[in-house]
Amino acid sequence: MSRVDLSGVSYTGADIVAELIEDNLVKHARPGVSFCLLNLLADPIPQSDLIICKDLMIHLSNVQVTQLIANIRSSGSRFLLATTCLASHHQNVDIPTGYFRRINLTLPPFNLPMPLCRTPSDRPEWNDLNALWELNRL
């Protein structure tokens, strides 16, 4: 996000790691750009036009991904942009939180509809996509 032009946009970055938030406040905070400590699984998520959830769900158990999606939906936000792997990934294997796996949000147990649009991620060799969903349709 540090390379994204956020002119004219109100952006709030959130993380559960206090040290990361403190570092981002020092390096990147400015008018319209803020950071907050937030547990996305349990804390209320502020309503926004777009929630960007990049490379998070790949480290969560299936139960926690389901909790996260439910919490995002309850925020009243409009869109979700999330990392997913649609093309070559045909099963969501469960993992302990903190481990890594590719995730396809359109497959069980998540069953999101096909995204409105998608773009390749910054790691094309992984077949990951940044996919956009309208939250009131989930």
N, CA, C and O atoms as a GROMACS GRO file, in nm:
protein
  552
    1MET      N    1   0.081  -0.120   0.000
    1MET     CA    2   0.000   0.000   0.000
    1MET      C    3   0.085   0.126   0.000
    1MET      O    4   0.038   0.233  -0.039
    2SER      N    5   0.210   0.114   0.043
    2SER     CA    6   0.295   0.233   0.047
    2SER      C    7   0.322   0.289  -0.092
    2SER      O    8   0.364   0.404  -0.106
    3ARG      N    9   0.299   0.207  -0.196
    3ARG     CA   10   0.322   0.252  -0.334
    3ARG      C   11   0.194   0.296  -0.404
    3ARG      O   12   0.199   0.335  -0.521
    4VAL      N   13   0.081   0.290  -0.335
    4VAL     CA   14  -0.047   0.327  -0.394
    4VAL      C   15  -0.073   0.475  -0.372
    4VAL      O   16  -0.054   0.526  -0.262
    5ASP      N   17  -0.116   0.543  -0.477
    5ASP     CA   18  -0.152   0.683  -0.465
    5ASP      C   19  -0.286   0.694  -0.392
    5ASP      O   20  -0.390   0.658  -0.446
    6LEU      N   21  -0.282   0.743  -0.271
    6LEU     CA   22  -0.402   0.755  -0.189
    6LEU      C   23  -0.454   0.898  -0.184
    6LEU      O   24  -0.531   0.933  -0.094
    7SER      N   25  -0.414   0.979  -0.278
    7SER     CA   26  -0.461   1.118  -0.283
    7SER      C   27  -0.613   1.120  -0.291
    7SER      O   28  -0.674   1.052  -0.374
    8GLY      N   29  -0.674   1.198  -0.205
    8GLY     CA   30  -0.819   1.213  -0.206
    8GLY      C   31  -0.894   1.096  -0.146
    8GLY      O   32  -1.017   1.090  -0.156
    9VAL      N   33  -0.823   1.003  -0.083
    9VAL     CA   34  -0.885   0.884  -0.026
    9VAL      C   35  -0.857   0.882   0.124
    9VAL      O   36  -0.747   0.919   0.167
   10SER      N   37  -0.953   0.841   0.202
   10SER     CA   38  -0.931   0.818   0.344
   10SER      C   39  -0.899   0.671   0.361
   10SER      O   40  -0.981   0.584   0.332
   11TYR      N   41  -0.778   0.643   0.408
   11TYR     CA   42  -0.730   0.504   0.421
   11TYR      C   43  -0.696   0.476   0.567
   11TYR      O   44  -0.627   0.554   0.633
   12THR      N   45  -0.745   0.362   0.617
   12THR     CA   46  -0.709   0.315   0.750
   12THR      C   47  -0.653   0.175   0.737
   12THR      O   48  -0.722   0.084   0.690
   13GLY      N   49  -0.529   0.158   0.777
   13GLY     CA   50  -0.467   0.026   0.780
   13GLY      C   51  -0.487  -0.035   0.917
   13GLY      O   52  -0.475   0.034   1.018
   14ALA      N   53  -0.516  -0.163   0.922
   14ALA     CA   54  -0.541  -0.230   1.050
   14ALA      C   55  -0.459  -0.357   1.059
   14ALA      O   56  -0.435  -0.425   0.959
   15ASP      N   57  -0.415  -0.388   1.181
   15ASP     CA   58  -0.340  -0.511   1.205
   15ASP      C   59  -0.353  -0.548   1.351
   15ASP      O   60  -0.386  -0.463   1.435
   16ILE      N   61  -0.326  -0.673   1.382
   16ILE     CA   62  -0.331  -0.722   1.520
   16ILE      C   63  -0.197  -0.706   1.590
   16ILE      O   64  -0.188  -0.723   1.712
   17VAL      N   65  -0.093  -0.674   1.515
   17VAL     CA   66   0.042  -0.662   1.570
   17VAL      C   67   0.071  -0.516   1.603
   17VAL      O   68   0.085  -0.432   1.514
   18ALA      N   69   0.080  -0.485   1.733
   18ALA     CA   70   0.098  -0.347   1.778
   18ALA      C   71   0.225  -0.284   1.721
   18ALA      O   72   0.223  -0.167   1.682
   19GLU      N   73   0.335  -0.359   1.716
   19GLU     CA   74   0.460  -0.304   1.665
   19GLU      C   75   0.450  -0.263   1.519
   19GLU      O   76   0.508  -0.163   1.479
   20LEU      N   77   0.376  -0.339   1.440
   20LEU     CA   78   0.356  -0.305   1.299
   20LEU      C   79   0.276  -0.175   1.286
   20LEU      O   80   0.308  -0.090   1.204
   21ILE      N   81   0.172  -0.162   1.367
   21ILE     CA   82   0.092  -0.039   1.364
   21ILE      C   83   0.178   0.080   1.404
   21ILE      O   84   0.174   0.184   1.338
   22GLU      N   85   0.257   0.066   1.510
   22GLU     CA   86   0.345   0.175   1.554
   22GLU      C   87   0.444   0.214   1.445
   22GLU      O   88   0.466   0.332   1.420
   23ASP      N   89   0.502   0.115   1.378
   23ASP     CA   90   0.597   0.141   1.270
   23ASP      C   91   0.529   0.213   1.153
   23ASP      O   92   0.584   0.308   1.097
   24ASN      N   93   0.410   0.167   1.116
   24ASN     CA   94   0.336   0.230   1.006
   24ASN      C   95   0.294   0.373   1.041
   24ASN      O   96   0.293   0.461   0.954
   25LEU      N   97   0.259   0.397   1.167
   25LEU     CA   98   0.225   0.533   1.208
   25LEU      C   99   0.343   0.627   1.189
   25LEU      O  100   0.327   0.739   1.141
   26VAL      N  101   0.461   0.580   1.226
   26VAL     CA  102   0.581   0.663   1.213
   26VAL      C  103   0.616   0.685   1.066
   26VAL      O  104   0.647   0.797   1.025
   27LYS      N  105   0.611   0.579   0.986
   27LYS     CA  106   0.658   0.586   0.847
   27LYS      C  107   0.556   0.640   0.747
   27LYS      O  108   0.594   0.705   0.650
   28HIS      N  109   0.426   0.612   0.771
   28HIS     CA  110   0.330   0.637   0.664
   28HIS      C  111   0.210   0.724   0.700
   28HIS      O  112   0.138   0.768   0.611
   29ALA      N  113   0.186   0.750   0.829
   29ALA     CA  114   0.067   0.828   0.867
   29ALA      C  115   0.080   0.972   0.817
   29ALA      O  116   0.186   1.033   0.822
   30ARG      N  117  -0.032   1.022   0.770
   30ARG     CA  118  -0.041   1.160   0.722
   30ARG      C  119  -0.191   1.192   0.712
   30ARG      O  120  -0.273   1.102   0.733
   31PRO      N  121  -0.228   1.313   0.681
   31PRO     CA  122  -0.370   1.342   0.668
   31PRO      C  123  -0.436   1.246   0.567
   31PRO      O  124  -0.392   1.234   0.453
   32GLY      N  125  -0.541   1.180   0.611
   32GLY     CA  126  -0.613   1.085   0.527
   32GLY      C  127  -0.560   0.943   0.533
   32GLY      O  128  -0.623   0.852   0.480
   33VAL      N  129  -0.445   0.922   0.598
   33VAL     CA  130  -0.386   0.788   0.611
   33VAL      C  131  -0.360   0.762   0.759
   33VAL      O  132  -0.279   0.830   0.822
   34SER      N  133  -0.431   0.662   0.815
   34SER     CA  134  -0.415   0.630   0.956
   34SER      C  135  -0.402   0.478   0.973
   34SER      O  136  -0.423   0.401   0.879
   35PHE      N  137  -0.368   0.438   1.094
   35PHE     CA  138  -0.349   0.297   1.125
   35PHE      C  139  -0.406   0.269   1.263
   35PHE      O  140  -0.400   0.354   1.352
   36CYS      N  141  -0.461   0.148   1.280
   36CYS     CA  142  -0.519   0.114   1.410
   36CYS      C  143  -0.497  -0.034   1.441
   36CYS      O  144  -0.485  -0.118   1.352
   37LEU      N  145  -0.493  -0.061   1.569
   37LEU     CA  146  -0.482  -0.198   1.619
   37LEU      C  147  -0.622  -0.258   1.614
   37LEU      O  148  -0.716  -0.202   1.670
   38LEU      N  149  -0.635  -0.373   1.547
   38LEU     CA  150  -0.768  -0.431   1.527
   38LEU      C  151  -0.756  -0.581   1.510
   38LEU      O  152  -0.674  -0.629   1.432
   39ASN      N  153  -0.838  -0.655   1.583
   39ASN     CA  154  -0.850  -0.799   1.564
   39ASN      C  155  -0.966  -0.819   1.467
   39ASN      O  156  -1.082  -0.808   1.506
   40LEU      N  157  -0.936  -0.847   1.343
   40LEU     CA  158  -1.038  -0.856   1.239
   40LEU      C  159  -1.136  -0.972   1.260
   40LEU      O  160  -1.243  -0.974   1.199
   41LEU      N  161  -1.101  -1.066   1.345
   41LEU     CA  162  -1.191  -1.178   1.372
   41LEU      C  163  -1.295  -1.143   1.478
   41LEU      O  164  -1.404  -1.198   1.478
   42ALA      N  165  -1.261  -1.051   1.569
   42ALA     CA  166  -1.349  -1.026   1.683
   42ALA      C  167  -1.394  -0.882   1.698
   42ALA      O  168  -1.507  -0.857   1.740
   43ASP      N  169  -1.308  -0.786   1.664
   43ASP     CA  170  -1.343  -0.646   1.682
   43ASP      C  171  -1.435  -0.597   1.572
   43ASP      O  172  -1.427  -0.646   1.459
   44PRO      N  173  -1.522  -0.502   1.602
   44PRO     CA  174  -1.604  -0.442   1.495
   44PRO      C  175  -1.513  -0.376   1.392
   44PRO      O  176  -1.419  -0.305   1.427
   45ILE      N  177  -1.543  -0.400   1.266
   45ILE     CA  178  -1.465  -0.342   1.156
   45ILE      C  179  -1.537  -0.215   1.112
   45ILE      O  180  -1.656  -0.219   1.083
   46PRO      N  181  -1.466  -0.102   1.106
   46PRO     CA  182  -1.532   0.022   1.064
   46PRO      C  183  -1.589   0.009   0.922
   46PRO      O  184  -1.528  -0.052   0.834
   47GLN      N  185  -1.705   0.068   0.902
   47GLN     CA  186  -1.767   0.067   0.770
   47GLN      C  187  -1.682   0.148   0.672
   47GLN      O  188  -1.633   0.256   0.704
   48SER      N  189  -1.667   0.092   0.554
   48SER     CA  190  -1.590   0.161   0.450
   48SER      C  191  -1.644   0.123   0.312
   48SER      O  192  -1.727   0.034   0.300
   49ASP      N  193  -1.595   0.192   0.212
   49ASP     CA  194  -1.634   0.157   0.075
   49ASP      C  195  -1.566   0.027   0.032
   49ASP      O  196  -1.626  -0.054  -0.038
   50LEU      N  197  -1.441   0.008   0.074
   50LEU     CA  198  -1.363  -0.107   0.029
   50LEU      C  199  -1.277  -0.160   0.143
   50LEU      O  200  -1.204  -0.083   0.207
   51ILE      N  201  -1.286  -0.289   0.168
   51ILE     CA  202  -1.196  -0.357   0.262
   51ILE      C  203  -1.098  -0.437   0.179
   51ILE      O  204  -1.137  -0.520   0.098
   52ILE      N  205  -0.970  -0.411   0.200
   52ILE     CA  206  -0.865  -0.484   0.129
   52ILE      C  207  -0.807  -0.586   0.226
   52ILE      O  208  -0.755  -0.550   0.331
   53CYS      N  209  -0.818  -0.712   0.191
   53CYS     CA  210  -0.771  -0.820   0.276
   53CYS      C  211  -0.674  -0.906   0.194
   53CYS      O  212  -0.712  -1.007   0.136
   54LYS      N  213  -0.550  -0.861   0.191
   54LYS     CA  214  -0.449  -0.923   0.106
   54LYS      C  215  -0.360  -1.015   0.188
   54LYS      O  216  -0.303  -0.973   0.289
   55ASP      N  217  -0.347  -1.138   0.146
   55ASP     CA  218  -0.255  -1.235   0.206
   55ASP      C  219  -0.278  -1.256   0.356
   55ASP      O  220  -0.182  -1.278   0.430
   56LEU      N  221  -0.401  -1.248   0.401
   56LEU     CA  222  -0.432  -1.279   0.540
   56LEU      C  223  -0.497  -1.416   0.552
   56LEU      O  224  -0.454  -1.499   0.632
   57MET      N  225  -0.600  -1.440   0.473
   57MET     CA  226  -0.677  -1.564   0.488
   57MET      C  227  -0.594  -1.689   0.460
   57MET      O  228  -0.629  -1.797   0.506
   58ILE      N  229  -0.486  -1.675   0.385
   58ILE     CA  230  -0.399  -1.790   0.355
   58ILE      C  231  -0.328  -1.841   0.480
   58ILE      O  232  -0.270  -1.949   0.478
   59HIS      N  233  -0.334  -1.764   0.589
   59HIS     CA  234  -0.269  -1.803   0.715
   59HIS      C  235  -0.369  -1.839   0.825
   59HIS      O  236  -0.329  -1.867   0.938
   60LEU      N  237  -0.499  -1.838   0.793
   60LEU     CA  238  -0.602  -1.866   0.894
   60LEU      C  239  -0.665  -2.002   0.871
   60LEU      O  240  -0.671  -2.051   0.758
   61SER      N  241  -0.713  -2.064   0.979
   61SER     CA  242  -0.788  -2.189   0.967
   61SER      C  243  -0.920  -2.160   0.895
   61SER      O  244  -0.961  -2.044   0.885
   62ASN      N  245  -0.984  -2.264   0.845
   62ASN     CA  246  -1.112  -2.246   0.776
   62ASN      C  247  -1.216  -2.181   0.867
   62ASN      O  248  -1.293  -2.096   0.822
   63VAL      N  249  -1.220  -2.220   0.995
   63VAL     CA  250  -1.315  -2.160   1.089
   63VAL      C  251  -1.288  -2.010   1.102
   63VAL      O  252  -1.382  -1.931   1.104
   64GLN      N  253  -1.162  -1.972   1.111
   64GLN     CA  254  -1.129  -1.830   1.126
   64GLN      C  255  -1.157  -1.751   0.997
   64GLN      O  256  -1.197  -1.635   1.004
   65VAL      N  257  -1.136  -1.812   0.880
   65VAL     CA  258  -1.170  -1.743   0.755
   65VAL      C  259  -1.320  -1.717   0.753
   65VAL      O  260  -1.363  -1.608   0.714
   66THR      N  261  -1.400  -1.815   0.793
   66THR     CA  262  -1.545  -1.799   0.798
   66THR      C  263  -1.583  -1.688   0.895
   66THR      O  264  -1.672  -1.608   0.866
   67GLN      N  265  -1.517  -1.683   1.012
   67GLN     CA  266  -1.542  -1.576   1.110
   67GLN      C  267  -1.506  -1.440   1.051
   67GLN      O  268  -1.579  -1.342   1.068
   68LEU      N  269  -1.393  -1.433   0.984
   68LEU     CA  270  -1.347  -1.308   0.924
   68LEU      C  271  -1.446  -1.257   0.820
   68LEU      O  272  -1.482  -1.140   0.820
   69ILE      N  273  -1.489  -1.345   0.732
   69ILE     CA  274  -1.585  -1.304   0.628
   69ILE      C  275  -1.714  -1.255   0.692
   69ILE      O  276  -1.771  -1.155   0.647
   70ALA      N  277  -1.762  -1.324   0.795
   70ALA     CA  278  -1.884  -1.282   0.864
   70ALA      C  279  -1.865  -1.144   0.929
   70ALA      O  280  -1.955  -1.060   0.925
   71ASN      N  281  -1.748  -1.122   0.989
   71ASN     CA  282  -1.722  -0.993   1.053
   71ASN      C  283  -1.711  -0.881   0.948
   71ASN      O  284  -1.757  -0.769   0.972
   72ILE      N  285  -1.650  -0.910   0.836
   72ILE     CA  286  -1.642  -0.811   0.728
   72ILE      C  287  -1.782  -0.778   0.678
   72ILE      O  288  -1.815  -0.661   0.657
   73ARG      N  289  -1.865  -0.880   0.658
   73ARG     CA  290  -2.002  -0.857   0.610
   73ARG      C  291  -2.081  -0.771   0.709
   73ARG      O  292  -2.159  -0.685   0.668
   74SER      N  293  -2.061  -0.795   0.840
   74SER     CA  294  -2.138  -0.721   0.940
   74SER      C  295  -2.092  -0.575   0.953
   74SER      O  296  -2.157  -0.496   1.021
   75SER      N  297  -1.981  -0.539   0.889
   75SER     CA  298  -1.932  -0.401   0.898
   75SER      C  299  -2.018  -0.302   0.821
   75SER      O  300  -2.011  -0.182   0.845
   76GLY      N  301  -2.100  -0.352   0.730
   76GLY     CA  302  -2.180  -0.262   0.647
   76GLY      C  303  -2.100  -0.201   0.533
   76GLY      O  304  -2.146  -0.110   0.466
   77SER      N  305  -1.980  -0.253   0.513
   77SER     CA  306  -1.895  -0.203   0.404
   77SER      C  307  -1.950  -0.248   0.270
   77SER      O  308  -2.036  -0.336   0.263
   78ARG      N  309  -1.902  -0.188   0.164
   78ARG     CA  310  -1.958  -0.214   0.031
   78ARG      C  311  -1.887  -0.325  -0.046
   78ARG      O  312  -1.952  -0.413  -0.102
   79PHE      N  313  -1.752  -0.322  -0.048
   79PHE     CA  314  -1.677  -0.419  -0.129
   79PHE      C  315  -1.566  -0.483  -0.047
   79PHE      O  316  -1.516  -0.427   0.050
   80LEU      N  317  -1.528  -0.603  -0.090
   80LEU     CA  318  -1.414  -0.675  -0.035
   80LEU      C  319  -1.320  -0.709  -0.150
   80LEU      O  320  -1.360  -0.768  -0.249
   81LEU      N  321  -1.194  -0.670  -0.135
   81LEU     CA  322  -1.088  -0.710  -0.228
   81LEU      C  323  -0.998  -0.805  -0.150
   81LEU      O  324  -0.935  -0.764  -0.052
   82ALA      N  325  -0.991  -0.930  -0.193
   82ALA     CA  326  -0.917  -1.031  -0.118
   82ALA      C  327  -0.834  -1.119  -0.211
   82ALA      O  328  -0.866  -1.136  -0.329
   83THR      N  329  -0.728  -1.174  -0.155
   83THR     CA  330  -0.644  -1.268  -0.228
   83THR      C  331  -0.715  -1.402  -0.235
   83THR      O  332  -0.766  -1.452  -0.135
   84THR      N  333  -0.718  -1.459  -0.353
   84THR     CA  334  -0.775  -1.593  -0.372
   84THR      C  335  -0.701  -1.660  -0.486
   84THR      O  336  -0.630  -1.595  -0.562
   85CYS      N  337  -0.718  -1.789  -0.497
   85CYS     CA  338  -0.654  -1.866  -0.604
   85CYS      C  339  -0.764  -1.946  -0.673
   85CYS      O  340  -0.806  -2.050  -0.621
   86LEU      N  341  -0.810  -1.900  -0.788
   86LEU     CA  342  -0.925  -1.963  -0.854
   86LEU      C  343  -0.886  -2.068  -0.956
   86LEU      O  344  -0.949  -2.173  -0.964
   87ALA      N  345  -0.784  -2.041  -1.034
   87ALA     CA  346  -0.757  -2.120  -1.154
   87ALA      C  347  -0.715  -2.264  -1.126
   87ALA      O  348  -0.773  -2.357  -1.181
   88SER      N  349  -0.616  -2.282  -1.043
   88SER     CA  350  -0.558  -2.416  -1.030
   88SER      C  351  -0.578  -2.477  -0.893
   88SER      O  352  -0.516  -2.578  -0.860
   89HIS      N  353  -0.661  -2.418  -0.812
   89HIS     CA  354  -0.679  -2.465  -0.676
   89HIS      C  355  -0.820  -2.520  -0.661
   89HIS      O  356  -0.917  -2.447  -0.678
   90HIS      N  357  -0.832  -2.648  -0.628
   90HIS     CA  358  -0.962  -2.715  -0.632
   90HIS      C  359  -1.011  -2.764  -0.497
   90HIS      O  360  -1.115  -2.830  -0.491
   91GLN      N  361  -0.939  -2.734  -0.388
   91GLN     CA  362  -0.981  -2.779  -0.256
   91GLN      C  363  -0.917  -2.689  -0.150
   91GLN      O  364  -0.800  -2.653  -0.161
   92ASN      N  365  -0.994  -2.655  -0.049
   92ASN     CA  366  -0.942  -2.577   0.063
   92ASN      C  367  -0.907  -2.670   0.178
   92ASN      O  368  -0.994  -2.714   0.252
   93VAL      N  369  -0.780  -2.698   0.190
   93VAL     CA  370  -0.731  -2.782   0.299
   93VAL      C  371  -0.723  -2.696   0.424
   93VAL      O  372  -0.673  -2.584   0.420
   94ASP      N  373  -0.772  -2.748   0.536
   94ASP     CA  374  -0.767  -2.673   0.661
   94ASP      C  375  -0.625  -2.674   0.716
   94ASP      O  376  -0.550  -2.770   0.695
   95ILE      N  377  -0.589  -2.568   0.787
   95ILE     CA  378  -0.456  -2.555   0.846
   95ILE      C  379  -0.468  -2.499   0.987
   95ILE      O  380  -0.568  -2.436   1.020
   96PRO      N  381  -0.367  -2.521   1.069
   96PRO     CA  382  -0.362  -2.447   1.195
   96PRO      C  383  -0.331  -2.300   1.165
   96PRO      O  384  -0.255  -2.272   1.072
   97THR      N  385  -0.387  -2.210   1.240
   97THR     CA  386  -0.361  -2.068   1.220
   97THR      C  387  -0.212  -2.041   1.228
   97THR      O  388  -0.142  -2.091   1.316
   98GLY      N  389  -0.165  -1.959   1.135
   98GLY     CA  390  -0.024  -1.923   1.128
   98GLY      C  391   0.050  -1.999   1.020
   98GLY      O  392   0.156  -1.954   0.975
   99TYR      N  393  -0.003  -2.112   0.979
   99TYR     CA  394   0.058  -2.187   0.869
   99TYR      C  395   0.018  -2.120   0.738
   99TYR      O  396  -0.043  -2.013   0.739
  100PHE      N  397   0.051  -2.181   0.626
  100PHE     CA  398   0.024  -2.123   0.494
  100PHE      C  399  -0.039  -2.227   0.404
  100PHE      O  400  -0.001  -2.344   0.406
  101ARG      N  401  -0.135  -2.184   0.327
  101ARG     CA  402  -0.191  -2.264   0.218
  101ARG      C  403  -0.256  -2.168   0.119
  101ARG      O  404  -0.292  -2.056   0.156
  102ARG      N  405  -0.271  -2.212  -0.002
  102ARG     CA  406  -0.348  -2.134  -0.099
  102ARG      C  407  -0.496  -2.155  -0.066
  102ARG      O  408  -0.535  -2.258  -0.011
  103ILE      N  409  -0.575  -2.056  -0.100
  103ILE     CA  410  -0.716  -2.061  -0.065
  103ILE      C  411  -0.800  -2.017  -0.185
  103ILE      O  412  -0.765  -1.921  -0.254
  104ASN      N  413  -0.908  -2.087  -0.208
  104ASN     CA  414  -1.003  -2.051  -0.313
  104ASN      C  415  -1.134  -2.018  -0.243
  104ASN      O  416  -1.204  -2.108  -0.197
  105LEU      N  417  -1.166  -1.891  -0.236
  105LEU     CA  418  -1.283  -1.847  -0.161
  105LEU      C  419  -1.415  -1.886  -0.225
  105LEU      O  420  -1.520  -1.874  -0.162
  106THR      N  421  -1.412  -1.932  -0.349
  106THR     CA  422  -1.537  -1.974  -0.415
  106THR      C  423  -1.572  -2.120  -0.385
  106THR      O  424  -1.680  -2.167  -0.421
  107LEU      N  425  -1.481  -2.193  -0.321
  107LEU     CA  426  -1.502  -2.334  -0.290
  107LEU      C  427  -1.544  -2.352  -0.145
  107LEU      O  428  -1.525  -2.262  -0.063
  108PRO      N  429  -1.602  -2.472  -0.111
  108PRO     CA  430  -1.634  -2.501   0.028
  108PRO      C  431  -1.508  -2.494   0.114
  108PRO      O  432  -1.400  -2.527   0.066
  109PRO      N  433  -1.520  -2.454   0.236
  109PRO     CA  434  -1.643  -2.423   0.310
  109PRO      C  435  -1.688  -2.277   0.299
  109PRO      O  436  -1.780  -2.237   0.370
  110PHE      N  437  -1.626  -2.197   0.212
  110PHE     CA  438  -1.655  -2.054   0.206
  110PHE      C  439  -1.764  -2.022   0.105
  110PHE      O  440  -1.855  -1.944   0.134
  111ASN      N  441  -1.757  -2.082  -0.012
  111ASN     CA  442  -1.863  -2.075  -0.114
  111ASN      C  443  -1.902  -1.934  -0.156
  111ASN      O  444  -2.020  -1.906  -0.178
  112LEU      N  445  -1.804  -1.844  -0.167
  112LEU     CA  446  -1.836  -1.712  -0.220
  112LEU      C  447  -1.869  -1.725  -0.368
  112LEU      O  448  -1.817  -1.814  -0.435
  113PRO      N  449  -1.955  -1.637  -0.420
  113PRO     CA  450  -1.982  -1.640  -0.564
  113PRO      C  451  -1.856  -1.599  -0.641
  113PRO      O  452  -1.758  -1.552  -0.582
  114MET      N  453  -1.858  -1.618  -0.771
  114MET     CA  454  -1.746  -1.570  -0.851
  114MET      C  455  -1.734  -1.420  -0.830
  114MET      O  456  -1.835  -1.350  -0.822
  115PRO      N  457  -1.612  -1.370  -0.821
  115PRO     CA  458  -1.594  -1.227  -0.797
  115PRO      C  459  -1.641  -1.142  -0.914
  115PRO      O  460  -1.652  -1.189  -1.027
  116LEU      N  461  -1.670  -1.016  -0.884
  116LEU     CA  462  -1.710  -0.921  -0.988
  116LEU      C  463  -1.599  -0.900  -1.089
  116LEU      O  464  -1.623  -0.890  -1.210
  117CYS      N  465  -1.475  -0.894  -1.039
  117CYS     CA  466  -1.360  -0.882  -1.126
  117CYS      C  467  -1.238  -0.932  -1.050
  117CYS      O  468  -1.241  -0.948  -0.928
  118ARG      N  469  -1.132  -0.955  -1.123
  118ARG     CA  470  -1.009  -1.005  -1.061
  118ARG      C  471  -0.889  -0.960  -1.144
  118ARG      O  472  -0.897  -0.941  -1.265
  119THR      N  473  -0.778  -0.943  -1.072
  119THR     CA  474  -0.653  -0.905  -1.136
  119THR      C  475  -0.543  -0.993  -1.079
  119THR      O  476  -0.553  -1.038  -0.965
  120PRO      N  477  -0.439  -1.018  -1.156
  120PRO     CA  478  -0.328  -1.099  -1.103
  120PRO      C  479  -0.265  -1.030  -0.982
  120PRO      O  480  -0.257  -0.907  -0.976
  121SER      N  481  -0.219  -1.109  -0.888
  121SER     CA  482  -0.150  -1.053  -0.773
  121SER      C  483  -0.007  -1.018  -0.812
  121SER      O  484   0.032  -1.031  -0.928
  122ASP      N  485   0.069  -0.975  -0.715
  122ASP     CA  486   0.209  -0.943  -0.741
  122ASP      C  487   0.297  -1.068  -0.739
  122ASP      O  488   0.419  -1.058  -0.745
  123ARG      N  489   0.235  -1.187  -0.731
  123ARG     CA  490   0.307  -1.315  -0.739
  123ARG      C  491   0.240  -1.405  -0.843
  123ARG      O  492   0.176  -1.503  -0.806
  124PRO      N  493   0.253  -1.374  -0.971
  124PRO     CA  494   0.183  -1.453  -1.074
  124PRO      C  495   0.223  -1.600  -1.074
  124PRO      O  496   0.146  -1.685  -1.117
  125GLU      N  497   0.342  -1.630  -1.025
  125GLU     CA  498   0.386  -1.771  -1.023
  125GLU      C  499   0.302  -1.854  -0.926
  125GLU      O  500   0.303  -1.977  -0.936
  126TRP      N  501   0.229  -1.792  -0.835
  126TRP     CA  502   0.144  -1.865  -0.741
  126TRP      C  503   0.001  -1.878  -0.792
  126TRP      O  504  -0.080  -1.945  -0.729
  127ASN      N  505  -0.031  -1.816  -0.905
  127ASN     CA  506  -0.167  -1.812  -0.959
  127ASN      C  507  -0.265  -1.741  -0.866
  127ASN      O  508  -0.386  -1.765  -0.875
  128ASP      N  509  -0.217  -1.655  -0.779
  128ASP     CA  510  -0.305  -1.580  -0.690
  128ASP      C  511  -0.368  -1.464  -0.766
  128ASP      O  512  -0.312  -1.412  -0.862
  129LEU      N  513  -0.486  -1.426  -0.719
  129LEU     CA  514  -0.558  -1.314  -0.777
  129LEU      C  515  -0.602  -1.220  -0.667
  129LEU      O  516  -0.621  -1.261  -0.553
  130ASN      N  517  -0.617  -1.095  -0.702
  130ASN     CA  518  -0.688  -1.001  -0.618
  130ASN      C  519  -0.830  -0.997  -0.674
  130ASN      O  520  -0.851  -0.956  -0.788
  131ALA      N  521  -0.926  -1.041  -0.594
  131ALA     CA  522  -1.063  -1.054  -0.643
  131ALA      C  523  -1.156  -0.962  -0.565
  131ALA      O  524  -1.138  -0.940  -0.445
  132LEU      N  525  -1.255  -0.908  -0.635
  132LEU     CA  526  -1.346  -0.810  -0.578
  132LEU      C  527  -1.487  -0.869  -0.566
  132LEU      O  528  -1.542  -0.920  -0.664
  133TRP      N  529  -1.544  -0.860  -0.445
  133TRP     CA  530  -1.683  -0.901  -0.421
  133TRP      C  531  -1.762  -0.786  -0.365
  133TRP      O  532  -1.709  -0.705  -0.288
  134GLU      N  533  -1.890  -0.777  -0.403
  134GLU     CA  534  -1.982  -0.684  -0.341
  134GLU      C  535  -2.039  -0.753  -0.216
  134GLU      O  536  -2.102  -0.858  -0.226
  135LEU      N  537  -2.018  -0.694  -0.101
  135LEU     CA  538  -2.048  -0.762   0.025
  135LEU      C  539  -2.197  -0.791   0.045
  135LEU      O  540  -2.231  -0.891   0.107
  136ASN      N  541  -2.286  -0.706  -0.006
  136ASN     CA  542  -2.428  -0.735   0.016
  136ASN      C  543  -2.478  -0.851  -0.071
  136ASN      O  544  -2.595  -0.889  -0.061
  137ARG      N  545  -2.391  -0.906  -0.154
  137ARG     CA  546  -2.428  -1.024  -0.234
  137ARG      C  547  -2.368  -1.153  -0.180
  137ARG      O  548  -2.385  -1.260  -0.240
  138LEU      N  549  -2.298  -1.143  -0.069
  138LEU     CA  550  -2.238  -1.265  -0.010
  138LEU      C  551  -2.333  -1.328   0.089
  138LEU      O  552  -2.301  -1.430   0.148
   0.00000   0.00000   0.00000
